Amino acid sequence: MRLLQNFTIRMVMLTILGLFVYSGRGLVYTASMHYPKFPKEIILTDILCGK
């Protein structure tokens, strides 16, 4: 039961990651990971607000 739950969570996380990658924002988020000085707060609020 627990194994199935972990698998489901992992699949959901992969799906969300996939959506971020396929959207333009995914590339911006990846850039922010590679360049720490990039304003992450702006990107995160942009993603959360859905702008």
N, C-alpha and C positions, 0 to 999 in steps of 0.2 A: 504493500500500500504506500509506504513512504518512498520507495524507489520510484513508483509511478508519479507521485507528487513532485519529486525532484526533477524528473524527466519533463513533466509538463511545464514547470517553472522555467527550465532551461530552454524549452522550445519557444515559450512566450518571449523570453529575453532575446533569443536569436531573431525572432520575428520583428521585435521592436528595433533591434540593431539594424536589421535589413531595411526597414522602412526609413531609418535615419540615413543610411548609406545611399538609398535610391533617391531620396529628396536632396535638394541642393544644400539644405541645412546640415546634412550629414557630413558633407565635405568641409563646411565651415567649422563644425564641431571637431572634426579630425585635425584640422589645421590648428585649432586652439590647443589640442593635446600636444602637437609638435612644437608649437610656439607658445610657451607659458605666458609671455607678456601680452598675448592676445586677450582682449576683454571678454572673459568667459561669462561674466554676469549678464552682459547684454545678450549674448547668444542664448543662454539658458532661459532668460525671461522671454526672449523672442520665440523660442520653441514652446514654452509653457503657454504663452498667450496665443500662439498659433498664427502669428503675423507672417 
